[in-house]
Amino acid sequence: MRNFTGEQASSCVMPVRVPGSCIRSVRFRRFQASAALSALVIGLVLLGVPAQTLSAAPAQQPYESASLPVKLGPIDDLVFARLQQLHIEPARPCSDAVFVRRAFLDVIGRLPTPAEAREFIQNSAPAKRDALIDQLLARDEFADYWAMKWSDLLRVKAEYPINLWPNAAQAYHRWIRSSLHEGKPFNQFARELLVANGSNFRVGPVNFYRALQSKDATSIAQSVALIFMGARTEHWPADRVAGLAGFFNQVGYKSTSEWKEEIVYWDPGKAPPTGTAPARFPDGTLATLPVGRDPRAVFADWLLAPDNPWFARAFANRVWSWLLGRGIVQEPDDFRADNPPVNPELLTYLEHEVTRSGHDLRQLFRVILNSQTYQLSCVPNSGHPEAAANFAAYPLRRLEAEVLIDAINDITGTTEKYSSAIPEPYTFIPDEARAVELPDGSITSSFLEMFGRPPRDSGLASERNNHTTAGQRLHLLNSSHIRRKLEQGPRLAELLRGRPREVTDRLFLAILSRFPTDEERALVSERLKSGRGNSRDAALDLAWALINTAEFLHRH
């Protein structure tokens, strides 16, 4: 067998079946465990069911369904029309087992429990995918996970170089999470950030003006363009940057008697620096700034106007990139004339959906998640060089560091220690806290650092590093950290109790969110005949091997 070498997971063509493995293809061989682990998965010792008792079970295809893709709405009309123009065949729809895992990870950032995965897979209701999407969007974990994603962009971090300090970072994160939890429209979310005034310890959104490496008007303008318009001002003419900065020349800062507290406010008496350009909107229009009105509010009115595409377009593209692995404009924060959308009609449709729904984040999720495009398998049917950019298959992506350690903790029933050594006062988090819930980018662990958690220094989406490294592989394979979780985890110990076939099912459901295939069952049973060791050790080996497979480590 070929091994998973650590190269970036890629698309594939011509899927073929290899005994004892998942779907393979000419290029899809990367989507499997290392050679040693593949052999271990094939040869694990589990006392139990004779191979002949498995023959009556139907063969399973773990990743794709047998049906052909069917257009489910306007998104599919636009995506499939583009694929047809390029003579690209879309992938088949994903299987139910893949969908339940994918939806849980993409919507709430956690794996389904074995019971949740089993219930969904065995449910025969025709609209069960729609129902699952609605259930996940209503769960509290939705706000936890997406607060983490927005905190990356908004630089929620106490320590250098952002220096919000712990009280302010926690207030900022609390405001972001509560906004998501209550379903605050995203144009209102943006407006509250743009026009915020008050104490950084008490008014969470004012930290938007403090989470910067420099507080001058130009730096504020760069952050505003990046976050709300998906644009990097280094690609802009100097006069456009200066015009945008003109709306933020009167942002004032003053300290209080409280240590590290700072008041952010509109200071109408603050004179702009000599030679400062007048405020001008990014479309080139000179702004009229009424006396007695905060210039930031004038800019917010322009940015969030229903007929202004800048905000809705960038917002829709970000959400699409989070769910489909890449933006219609890629990178999602690099809108510019020489980086056009790969499917302009699709971006326009999503932009209109944002405004039509009243900037409802959950509704935008619902529209995308219910599309056939989102529900395609990760096994492509085309080797065309433009297939990935045009969303012909769901892209393989390694789990984020926070999601990965939470998944391992959920499977084993263990916890993790997170803390921040600096700045003062030191911050410690209860052991039962989940990594996606951490309110401050300075609160971390060696695992999160190793697996590419972003430093939250720039607000760029590319700060997060989800590439697999040799150090990560060795940690999962050989570290005492992971071994202790497997050997001592109370939840995993519960999964290991029972008859071998039940144990096998529970482990596959807990770790891969699917039942083992007939081939996998037969190979485990076959290995049993020549193997040695007790059933618990063998089951622990199986759990260890499955956690090290690329199938577990990746969204697929």
Secondary structure, DSSP 8 states (H G I E B T S, - for coil): -----SS------S-EE-TTSSEE-TTGGGSS--HHHHHHHHH-------GGGGTTS----SSB-SS-----SHHHHHHHHHHHHTT-----BB-HHHHHHHHHHHHHSS---HHHHHHHHH---TTHHHHHHHHHHTSHHHHHHHHHHHHHHTT--SSTTT---HHHHHHHHHHHHHHHHTT--HHHHHHHHHT--EETTT-GGGGGGTSSS--SHHHHHHHHHHHHH---GGGS-HHHHHHHHGGGTTEEEEE-SSTT-EEEEE-TT----TT----B-TTS-B----TTS-HHHHHHHHHT-TT-HHHHHHHHHHHHHHHHSS-SSSSTT--BTTB--SSHHHHHHHHHHHHHTTS-HHHHHHHHHTSTTTTB-SS-S---TTTTTTTSS---EE--HHHHHHHHHHHHT-----EE-SSSS-EE--TT--GGG-S-TT-B-HHHHHTT----SS--GGGS-----HHHHHHHHH-HHHHHHHHH-HHHHHHT-S-HHHHHHHHHHHHHSS---HHHHHHHHHHHHH--S-HHHHHHHHHHHHHTSHHHHEE-
